[in-house]
Amino acid sequence: QLQLVESGGGLVQPGGSLRLSCAASGFMSDYYAIGWFRQAPGKEREGISCISRGGGSTDYADSVKGRFTISRAHAGKTVYLQMNRLTPEDTAVYYCAAKHQILSQRYQCKREVNEYDYWGQGTQVTVSS
């Protein structure tokens, strides 16, 4: 049992910034890797970032590398996605997702939809003038 709630979306001008939050709750809610995904109208869901259980492994899609930063706080129960220098191409519904993960120094998170078992409801990000 795991519950995920995204927040922080909204309307922002091109070049602006937003910080999305993913709050996890439930039994052993700190035992999961977290991925951020986005889906624009008519597009497939895209994995844009992920972070391992302990925060030691992160990955980013080329489209957001250097602009977005994923991090964990509150003993791993909250995951943030800091989004900078936003463009209209970033407009989408953003979802966080969780995958059960054993604690391992060798673990590398993956940005694949099928890897994840739990999903939040999504939060809309609109980048427009």
mmCIF file of the C-alpha atoms, coordinates in Angstrom:
data_MODEL
# 
_entry.id   MODEL 
# 
loop_
_atom_site.group_PDB 
_atom_site.id 
_atom_site.type_symbol 
_atom_site.label_atom_id 
_atom_site.label_alt_id 
_atom_site.label_comp_id 
_atom_site.label_asym_id 
_atom_site.label_entity_id 
_atom_site.label_seq_id 
_atom_site.pdbx_PDB_ins_code 
_atom_site.Cartn_x 
_atom_site.Cartn_y 
_atom_site.Cartn_z 
_atom_site.occupancy 
_atom_site.B_iso_or_equiv 
_atom_site.pdbx_formal_charge 
_atom_site.auth_seq_id 
_atom_site.auth_comp_id 
_atom_site.auth_asym_id 
_atom_site.auth_atom_id 
_atom_site.pdbx_PDB_model_num 
ATOM 1   C CA . GLN A 1 1   ? 0.000  0.000  0.000   1.00 0.00 ? 1   GLN A CA 1 
ATOM 2   C CA . LEU A 1 2   ? 1.397  3.338  -1.075  1.00 0.00 ? 2   LEU A CA 1 
ATOM 3   C CA . GLN A 1 3   ? -0.215 6.699  -1.761  1.00 0.00 ? 3   GLN A CA 1 
ATOM 4   C CA . LEU A 1 4   ? 1.375  9.398  -3.901  1.00 0.00 ? 4   LEU A CA 1 
ATOM 5   C CA . VAL A 1 5   ? 0.185  12.989 -4.156  1.00 0.00 ? 5   VAL A CA 1 
ATOM 6   C CA . GLU A 1 6   ? 1.724  15.519 -6.552  1.00 0.00 ? 6   GLU A CA 1 
ATOM 7   C CA . SER A 1 7   ? 1.517  19.255 -6.052  1.00 0.00 ? 7   SER A CA 1 
ATOM 8   C CA . GLY A 1 8   ? 3.123  22.439 -7.303  1.00 0.00 ? 8   GLY A CA 1 
ATOM 9   C CA . GLY A 1 9   ? 1.900  22.605 -10.880 1.00 0.00 ? 9   GLY A CA 1 
ATOM 10  C CA . GLY A 1 10  ? 0.452  25.697 -12.457 1.00 0.00 ? 10  GLY A CA 1 
ATOM 11  C CA . LEU A 1 11  ? 0.867  28.339 -15.132 1.00 0.00 ? 11  LEU A CA 1 
ATOM 12  C CA . VAL A 1 12  ? 4.318  29.805 -15.654 1.00 0.00 ? 12  VAL A CA 1 
ATOM 13  C CA . GLN A 1 13  ? 5.907  32.023 -18.291 1.00 0.00 ? 13  GLN A CA 1 
ATOM 14  C CA . PRO A 1 14  ? 8.646  30.722 -20.586 1.00 0.00 ? 14  PRO A CA 1 
ATOM 15  C CA . GLY A 1 15  ? 11.979 30.914 -18.820 1.00 0.00 ? 15  GLY A CA 1 
ATOM 16  C CA . GLY A 1 16  ? 10.340 30.610 -15.428 1.00 0.00 ? 16  GLY A CA 1 
ATOM 17  C CA . SER A 1 17  ? 10.583 27.955 -12.740 1.00 0.00 ? 17  SER A CA 1 
ATOM 18  C CA . LEU A 1 18  ? 8.340  25.611 -10.798 1.00 0.00 ? 18  LEU A CA 1 
ATOM 19  C CA . ARG A 1 19  ? 8.995  23.078 -8.073  1.00 0.00 ? 19  ARG A CA 1 
ATOM 20  C CA . LEU A 1 20  ? 6.850  19.966 -8.053  1.00 0.00 ? 20  LEU A CA 1 
ATOM 21  C CA . SER A 1 21  ? 6.437  17.840 -4.942  1.00 0.00 ? 21  SER A CA 1 
ATOM 22  C CA . CYS A 1 22  ? 5.569  14.171 -4.612  1.00 0.00 ? 22  CYS A CA 1 
ATOM 23  C CA . ALA A 1 23  ? 4.475  13.176 -1.123  1.00 0.00 ? 23  ALA A CA 1 
ATOM 24  C CA . ALA A 1 24  ? 4.492  9.464  -0.343  1.00 0.00 ? 24  ALA A CA 1 
ATOM 25  C CA . SER A 1 25  ? 2.558  7.925  2.503   1.00 0.00 ? 25  SER A CA 1 
ATOM 26  C CA . GLY A 1 26  ? 1.768  4.448  3.702   1.00 0.00 ? 26  GLY A CA 1 
ATOM 27  C CA . PHE A 1 27  ? 3.583  1.532  5.232   1.00 0.00 ? 27  PHE A CA 1 
ATOM 28  C CA . MET A 1 28  ? 7.315  1.600  4.447   1.00 0.00 ? 28  MET A CA 1 
ATOM 29  C CA . SER A 1 29  ? 6.862  4.594  2.178   1.00 0.00 ? 29  SER A CA 1 
ATOM 30  C CA . ASP A 1 30  ? 10.631 5.176  2.193   1.00 0.00 ? 30  ASP A CA 1 
ATOM 31  C CA . TYR A 1 31  ? 11.330 1.831  0.450   1.00 0.00 ? 31  TYR A CA 1 
ATOM 32  C CA . TYR A 1 32  ? 10.684 3.089  -3.085  1.00 0.00 ? 32  TYR A CA 1 
ATOM 33  C CA . ALA A 1 33  ? 12.479 4.586  -6.015  1.00 0.00 ? 33  ALA A CA 1 
ATOM 34  C CA . ILE A 1 34  ? 10.538 7.501  -7.477  1.00 0.00 ? 34  ILE A CA 1 
ATOM 35  C CA . GLY A 1 35  ? 10.140 8.518  -11.095 1.00 0.00 ? 35  GLY A CA 1 
ATOM 36  C CA . TRP A 1 36  ? 8.746  11.670 -12.628 1.00 0.00 ? 36  TRP A CA 1 
ATOM 37  C CA . PHE A 1 37  ? 6.813  11.315 -15.874 1.00 0.00 ? 37  PHE A CA 1 
ATOM 38  C CA . ARG A 1 38  ? 4.921  13.703 -18.077 1.00 0.00 ? 38  ARG A CA 1 
ATOM 39  C CA . GLN A 1 39  ? 2.264  13.334 -20.729 1.00 0.00 ? 39  GLN A CA 1 
ATOM 40  C CA . ALA A 1 40  ? 1.225  15.997 -23.204 1.00 0.00 ? 40  ALA A CA 1 
ATOM 41  C CA . PRO A 1 41  ? -2.017 15.728 -25.211 1.00 0.00 ? 41  PRO A CA 1 
ATOM 42  C CA . GLY A 1 42  ? -1.644 13.181 -27.996 1.00 0.00 ? 42  GLY A CA 1 
ATOM 43  C CA . LYS A 1 43  ? 1.771  12.062 -26.726 1.00 0.00 ? 43  LYS A CA 1 
ATOM 44  C CA . GLU A 1 44  ? 2.957  8.948  -24.932 1.00 0.00 ? 44  GLU A CA 1 
ATOM 45  C CA . ARG A 1 45  ? 3.932  9.176  -21.290 1.00 0.00 ? 45  ARG A CA 1 
ATOM 46  C CA . GLU A 1 46  ? 7.588  10.164 -21.031 1.00 0.00 ? 46  GLU A CA 1 
ATOM 47  C CA . GLY A 1 47  ? 9.958  9.371  -18.194 1.00 0.00 ? 47  GLY A CA 1 
ATOM 48  C CA . ILE A 1 48  ? 11.880 12.549 -17.417 1.00 0.00 ? 48  ILE A CA 1 
ATOM 49  C CA . SER A 1 49  ? 13.689 11.775 -14.168 1.00 0.00 ? 49  SER A CA 1 
ATOM 50  C CA . CYS A 1 50  ? 14.091 9.223  -11.397 1.00 0.00 ? 50  CYS A CA 1 
ATOM 51  C CA . ILE A 1 51  ? 15.779 8.876  -8.033  1.00 0.00 ? 51  ILE A CA 1 
ATOM 52  C CA . SER A 1 52  ? 16.700 5.805  -6.017  1.00 0.00 ? 52  SER A CA 1 
ATOM 53  C CA . ARG A 1 53  ? 15.511 4.953  -2.507  1.00 0.00 ? 53  ARG A CA 1 
ATOM 54  C CA . GLY A 1 54  ? 18.509 6.576  -0.847  1.00 0.00 ? 54  GLY A CA 1 
ATOM 55  C CA . GLY A 1 55  ? 18.981 9.315  -3.428  1.00 0.00 ? 55  GLY A CA 1 
ATOM 56  C CA . GLY A 1 56  ? 22.319 7.985  -4.674  1.00 0.00 ? 56  GLY A CA 1 
ATOM 57  C CA . SER A 1 57  ? 21.158 7.266  -8.218  1.00 0.00 ? 57  SER A CA 1 
ATOM 58  C CA . THR A 1 58  ? 19.447 9.812  -10.447 1.00 0.00 ? 58  THR A CA 1 
ATOM 59  C CA . ASP A 1 59  ? 18.746 9.987  -14.143 1.00 0.00 ? 59  ASP A CA 1 
ATOM 60  C CA . TYR A 1 60  ? 17.325 12.571 -16.532 1.00 0.00 ? 60  TYR A CA 1 
ATOM 61  C CA . ALA A 1 61  ? 15.918 12.603 -20.018 1.00 0.00 ? 61  ALA A CA 1 
ATOM 62  C CA . ASP A 1 62  ? 18.027 14.554 -22.485 1.00 0.00 ? 62  ASP A CA 1 
ATOM 63  C CA . SER A 1 63  ? 15.168 17.001 -22.957 1.00 0.00 ? 63  SER A CA 1 
ATOM 64  C CA . VAL A 1 64  ? 15.384 18.179 -19.333 1.00 0.00 ? 64  VAL A CA 1 
ATOM 65  C CA . LYS A 1 65  ? 19.020 17.538 -18.414 1.00 0.00 ? 65  LYS A CA 1 
ATOM 66  C CA . GLY A 1 66  ? 20.635 20.651 -16.998 1.00 0.00 ? 66  GLY A CA 1 
ATOM 67  C CA . ARG A 1 67  ? 17.276 22.319 -16.361 1.00 0.00 ? 67  ARG A CA 1 
ATOM 68  C CA . PHE A 1 68  ? 15.489 19.938 -13.979 1.00 0.00 ? 68  PHE A CA 1 
ATOM 69  C CA . THR A 1 69  ? 16.769 18.588 -10.666 1.00 0.00 ? 69  THR A CA 1 
ATOM 70  C CA . ILE A 1 70  ? 15.276 15.727 -8.662  1.00 0.00 ? 70  ILE A CA 1 
ATOM 71  C CA . SER A 1 71  ? 15.861 15.410 -4.918  1.00 0.00 ? 71  SER A CA 1 
ATOM 72  C CA . ARG A 1 72  ? 14.516 13.728 -1.780  1.00 0.00 ? 72  ARG A CA 1 
ATOM 73  C CA . ALA A 1 73  ? 13.713 15.155 1.630   1.00 0.00 ? 73  ALA A CA 1 
ATOM 74  C CA . HIS A 1 74  ? 11.832 14.303 4.826   1.00 0.00 ? 74  HIS A CA 1 
ATOM 75  C CA . ALA A 1 75  ? 13.503 10.918 5.249   1.00 0.00 ? 75  ALA A CA 1 
ATOM 76  C CA . GLY A 1 76  ? 12.775 10.076 1.621   1.00 0.00 ? 76  GLY A CA 1 
ATOM 77  C CA . LYS A 1 77  ? 9.003  10.511 1.875   1.00 0.00 ? 77  LYS A CA 1 
ATOM 78  C CA . THR A 1 78  ? 8.961  13.642 -0.283  1.00 0.00 ? 78  THR A CA 1 
ATOM 79  C CA . VAL A 1 79  ? 10.518 13.912 -3.725  1.00 0.00 ? 79  VAL A CA 1 
ATOM 80  C CA . TYR A 1 80  ? 10.943 17.236 -5.473  1.00 0.00 ? 80  TYR A CA 1 
ATOM 81  C CA . LEU A 1 81  ? 11.382 18.135 -9.104  1.00 0.00 ? 81  LEU A CA 1 
ATOM 82  C CA . GLN A 1 82  ? 12.869 21.593 -9.523  1.00 0.00 ? 82  GLN A CA 1 
ATOM 83  C CA . MET A 1 83  ? 12.145 22.799 -13.043 1.00 0.00 ? 83  MET A CA 1 
ATOM 84  C CA . ASN A 1 84  ? 14.066 25.795 -14.383 1.00 0.00 ? 84  ASN A CA 1 
ATOM 85  C CA . ARG A 1 85  ? 14.178 27.601 -17.726 1.00 0.00 ? 85  ARG A CA 1 
ATOM 86  C CA . LEU A 1 86  ? 10.819 26.171 -18.682 1.00 0.00 ? 86  LEU A CA 1 
ATOM 87  C CA . THR A 1 87  ? 9.657  26.228 -22.297 1.00 0.00 ? 87  THR A CA 1 
ATOM 88  C CA . PRO A 1 88  ? 6.263  25.602 -23.917 1.00 0.00 ? 88  PRO A CA 1 
ATOM 89  C CA . GLU A 1 89  ? 7.523  22.113 -24.807 1.00 0.00 ? 89  GLU A CA 1 
ATOM 90  C CA . ASP A 1 90  ? 7.432  21.317 -21.080 1.00 0.00 ? 90  ASP A CA 1 
ATOM 91  C CA . THR A 1 91  ? 3.649  21.760 -20.957 1.00 0.00 ? 91  THR A CA 1 
ATOM 92  C CA . ALA A 1 92  ? 2.125  18.467 -19.804 1.00 0.00 ? 92  ALA A CA 1 
ATOM 93  C CA . VAL A 1 93  ? 0.514  16.644 -16.925 1.00 0.00 ? 93  VAL A CA 1 
ATOM 94  C CA . TYR A 1 94  ? 3.310  15.588 -14.589 1.00 0.00 ? 94  TYR A CA 1 
ATOM 95  C CA . TYR A 1 95  ? 3.054  12.355 -12.610 1.00 0.00 ? 95  TYR A CA 1 
ATOM 96  C CA . CYS A 1 96  ? 5.189  10.831 -9.910  1.00 0.00 ? 96  CYS A CA 1 
ATOM 97  C CA . ALA A 1 97  ? 5.408  7.067  -9.634  1.00 0.00 ? 97  ALA A CA 1 
ATOM 98  C CA . ALA A 1 98  ? 6.935  4.603  -7.191  1.00 0.00 ? 98  ALA A CA 1 
ATOM 99  C CA . LYS A 1 99  ? 8.770  1.315  -7.599  1.00 0.00 ? 99  LYS A CA 1 
ATOM 100 C CA . HIS A 1 100 ? 9.620  -0.977 -4.708  1.00 0.00 ? 100 HIS A CA 1 
ATOM 101 C CA . GLN A 1 101 ? 13.395 -1.081 -4.312  1.00 0.00 ? 101 GLN A CA 1 
ATOM 102 C CA . ILE A 1 102 ? 15.724 -2.941 -1.995  1.00 0.00 ? 102 ILE A CA 1 
ATOM 103 C CA . LEU A 1 103 ? 18.528 -0.886 -0.523  1.00 0.00 ? 103 LEU A CA 1 
ATOM 104 C CA . SER A 1 104 ? 21.552 -1.423 -2.755  1.00 0.00 ? 104 SER A CA 1 
ATOM 105 C CA . GLN A 1 105 ? 24.587 0.688  -3.553  1.00 0.00 ? 105 GLN A CA 1 
ATOM 106 C CA . ARG A 1 106 ? 24.541 -0.748 -7.083  1.00 0.00 ? 106 ARG A CA 1 
ATOM 107 C CA . TYR A 1 107 ? 20.934 0.165  -7.882  1.00 0.00 ? 107 TYR A CA 1 
ATOM 108 C CA . GLN A 1 108 ? 20.325 2.503  -10.801 1.00 0.00 ? 108 GLN A CA 1 
ATOM 109 C CA . CYS A 1 109 ? 16.841 3.877  -11.294 1.00 0.00 ? 109 CYS A CA 1 
ATOM 110 C CA . LYS A 1 110 ? 15.086 3.598  -14.654 1.00 0.00 ? 110 LYS A CA 1 
ATOM 111 C CA . ARG A 1 111 ? 12.718 5.974  -16.417 1.00 0.00 ? 111 ARG A CA 1 
ATOM 112 C CA . GLU A 1 112 ? 10.404 3.332  -17.877 1.00 0.00 ? 112 GLU A CA 1 
ATOM 113 C CA . VAL A 1 113 ? 6.659  3.371  -17.277 1.00 0.00 ? 113 VAL A CA 1 
ATOM 114 C CA . ASN A 1 114 ? 6.437  -0.399 -16.835 1.00 0.00 ? 114 ASN A CA 1 
ATOM 115 C CA . GLU A 1 115 ? 8.940  -0.331 -13.972 1.00 0.00 ? 115 GLU A CA 1 
ATOM 116 C CA . TYR A 1 116 ? 6.577  1.510  -11.650 1.00 0.00 ? 116 TYR A CA 1 
ATOM 117 C CA . ASP A 1 117 ? 3.736  0.112  -9.566  1.00 0.00 ? 117 ASP A CA 1 
ATOM 118 C CA . TYR A 1 118 ? 2.109  3.150  -7.943  1.00 0.00 ? 118 TYR A CA 1 
ATOM 119 C CA . TRP A 1 119 ? 1.074  6.432  -9.534  1.00 0.00 ? 119 TRP A CA 1 
ATOM 120 C CA . GLY A 1 120 ? -0.115 9.802  -8.344  1.00 0.00 ? 120 GLY A CA 1 
ATOM 121 C CA . GLN A 1 121 ? -3.044 11.688 -9.817  1.00 0.00 ? 121 GLN A CA 1 
ATOM 122 C CA . GLY A 1 122 ? -0.934 14.137 -11.812 1.00 0.00 ? 122 GLY A CA 1 
ATOM 123 C CA . THR A 1 123 ? -0.491 17.890 -11.725 1.00 0.00 ? 123 THR A CA 1 
ATOM 124 C CA . GLN A 1 124 ? -0.819 20.208 -14.717 1.00 0.00 ? 124 GLN A CA 1 
ATOM 125 C CA . VAL A 1 125 ? 2.134  22.328 -15.800 1.00 0.00 ? 125 VAL A CA 1 
ATOM 126 C CA . THR A 1 126 ? 1.432  24.950 -18.444 1.00 0.00 ? 126 THR A CA 1 
ATOM 127 C CA . VAL A 1 127 ? 4.226  27.100 -19.859 1.00 0.00 ? 127 VAL A CA 1 
ATOM 128 C CA . SER A 1 128 ? 2.773  30.004 -21.799 1.00 0.00 ? 128 SER A CA 1 
ATOM 129 C CA . SER A 1 129 ? 3.014  33.751 -22.220 1.00 0.00 ? 129 SER A CA 1 
# 
